[in-house]
Amino acid sequence: MVYLILVIIIVSIWDIKDLKSRNKKKDLYVYVSIMLLVSALGIFYYLNPERDSFSKILLSLIGKEG
């Protein structure tokens, strides 16, 4: 899991520098929010890969059988 976090951080820094140099503020906000979501879901999976999937949890919350 440490490698996943390191790769995400390194790629994010590289991409954020590129977006800042091209002065693309809206793209930067979208990129950061997607990277945070990907990081959270990656950590969620790698902490315990044997648990119910995220989609199954969401379906159970809305009352559908997953």
C-alpha positions as CSV (number, residue, x, y, z in Angstrom):
1,M,0.0,0.0,0.0
2,V,3.0,2.3,0.6
3,Y,4.0,1.9,-3.1
4,L,0.4,2.9,-4.2
5,I,0.5,6.0,-2.1
6,L,4.0,6.9,-3.3
7,V,3.0,6.5,-6.9
8,I,-0.1,8.6,-6.5
9,I,1.9,11.4,-4.8
10,I,4.7,11.4,-7.4
11,V,2.3,11.4,-10.3
12,S,0.1,14.0,-8.7
13,I,3.0,16.4,-8.0
14,W,4.2,16.0,-11.6
15,D,0.7,16.6,-13.1
16,I,-0.1,19.5,-10.7
17,K,3.2,21.3,-11.7
18,D,2.2,20.9,-15.3
19,L,-1.3,22.2,-14.8
20,K,0.0,25.2,-12.8
21,S,2.5,26.1,-15.5
22,R,-0.2,26.1,-18.1
23,N,-2.5,28.1,-15.8
24,K,-5.4,25.7,-15.9
25,K,-7.1,26.3,-12.5
26,K,-10.4,24.5,-13.3
27,D,-8.6,21.4,-14.5
28,L,-6.4,21.5,-11.4
29,Y,-9.5,21.4,-9.1
30,V,-11.0,18.5,-11.1
31,Y,-7.7,16.6,-11.1
32,V,-7.2,17.0,-7.4
33,S,-10.7,15.9,-6.5
34,I,-10.4,12.8,-8.8
35,M,-7.0,11.9,-7.3
36,L,-8.4,12.1,-3.8
37,L,-11.3,9.9,-4.7
38,V,-9.0,7.3,-6.4
39,S,-6.6,7.4,-3.3
40,A,-9.5,6.9,-0.9
41,L,-10.9,4.0,-2.9
42,G,-7.5,2.4,-3.3
43,I,-6.8,2.6,0.4
44,F,-10.3,1.2,1.1
45,Y,-9.6,-1.8,-1.1
46,Y,-6.0,-2.5,0.1
47,L,-6.9,-2.3,3.8
48,N,-9.0,-5.4,3.5
49,P,-9.6,-6.9,0.0
50,E,-11.8,-9.7,1.3
51,R,-14.6,-7.4,2.5
52,D,-17.7,-6.4,0.5
53,S,-17.0,-4.3,-2.5
54,F,-17.8,-0.6,-2.5
55,S,-20.5,-1.0,-5.1
56,K,-22.2,-3.7,-3.0
57,I,-22.1,-1.4,0.1
58,L,-23.7,1.4,-1.9
59,L,-26.4,-0.9,-3.3
60,S,-27.3,-2.2,0.1
61,L,-27.6,1.4,1.3
62,I,-30.3,2.2,-1.3
63,G,-32.1,-1.1,-0.7
64,K,-31.1,-3.0,-3.8
65,E,-29.7,-6.5,-3.5
66,G,-26.1,-6.6,-4.7
